[in-house]
């Protein structure tokens, strides 16, 4: 098993049943600003949660979808790739913890992003679905500029 060192969403993995494909599919959809495919990555009838710099803690799919809408619609452009991560798998759960790097562009504003990120996935029948995401920024100034850029566009 050779897990990619960096995940951008463009990777291919030989075994279509391998759970890492769900993580790859998330980044592919997110970076393409494909809201439907991003939504398809998440569980619906489960207690899903997301906590990140976009809008704090969100505890259900409707609230999570709203947060993604803020960065997938209009002039906001966010690109991230996942790197420096560890992959852990159990019977019906896998999780990754690592870092995202990328950029946010809104009009004249362009920011380099560095985000600590973890994601948890659960097996439902024969499909892996994301059930939890946490992201945080070490740099308080970058966090403030990121939130200001997003909030100025989405209010």
N, C-alpha and C positions, 0 to 999 in steps of 0.2 A: 504494500500500500504506500504510494507516493503522494502525499498531500502537497498541493502547491504551496510555495513559500509566501506568495502574494495572491490575493483574490481580487480581481477587478470585475468579474462577471463574464470575461471572455475565455476562461479556462474550459477545457473539456476533460472529463474524467472517464476512463474506459468502462467502468462498471456503472450502468445507469441506476442500479439499486443502491449505490453507495450514498449514505446520508449527506456527505459533504456537497453533493450536487444541489441540495436544497439551499445551502449557504451561497454557493456560486450563483444560483438562480435569483436569490435575493439581490445580490450586488448587480447582476445584469439588469434586472428590472429597475432598481433604484437609480442606477447611473443613466439608464435610458429614459428616466422619468415616466415609466410605464406604471400608472397607478393600479391598473387591473392585475398585472402580474405581481406587483408588490403586495397587493391585497391577497392574492392567491397563496402567498408564502406563509401567511398567518393563520392560526387556528381561529375558528369562529365560536364554537360552543364550548369554550374553555375559559378559565380565568386568566386571560392574557394581560400583560402589563408592559409598559414602556416608560422608561425614565431617561430623558436626555435633554440637551441644551435647547431644543426647540420649544418645549413648553412644559417642562416638569414631568410629574407623574401622571400617566394616563392608564386607566384600568378598565378597558373593554375595547372591543374592536372599533366601535364607532368613534371613540375618542382618539384612538391610534390613527385611524384613517384621516381624521381631521388634521392631525399633526403632519402627516405626510403630504396632505393637500397643500399645506403652506409652502412646502419647498418643491412641489412638483407642478405647480400652476403658476402662470404669470411669468415675470421676468427673473425670478430666483433660479439660479443654476448651481447645483451642488454636485460635485463628483468626489467619491471616496473609494479608496481601495483598502483592503484589510491585510495587515502584515504583522509580523512579530507576534504570532498567535499560537496558542496551544489548543489542540483538539482532544476532547475527552468523550468517550462513548460508553454507555451502559446498555442494558437490554432495549429499553424503549425511550431513552433520552440521550441526546448528545448536546454538548455545549462547547463553545469556543470563547476564549478570553484573549484579548490582544489589543491592537491599535489600528485606528483608521488614520489615513493621511489623505489629503486632497485639497479641494478649493471650493470656495463659495464666491459667486459673482452675482452682483446685483447692480445694474446700471454701471456707475463709475467705480463702485466698491469691489475690490477683489481681496479676499483673505485666504491665506494658507491655513488649512485645518489640521489639527492634531488632536485626536479624540481617543481616549481609552474606551474600549468597547467589549461588552460581553453579550452573547446571544445564546438562548436555550431553545432547543427543538425537542418535540415529543412525537413519537410515532402514533398515528391514529389509523388503525387498519393497516393499509400498506403505504400511507403517505406521511412523510415527515413534515411537521408544521412548526413554525416559530411560535413560542408561547411567552418569551420574555426577551427584552432588550434593555441594556443599560449603557449609556454613554456619558462620559464626563471629560471636561477639559482641565488640564493642569494649570494653564495660563489664564489667570482671571481677566486680564486685559483683552485677550483674544476672545474669551467667552462673552464679555460685555459687547465687544464690537460685532460678534456673530449674532447675538440676540438682538442688538439694535438694527442690524441690517435686515434680519428676518421680520422683526416686528414693524419696522417702518413700512414694509411692503404689504404685510398681511393685515394691518388694522383697518 
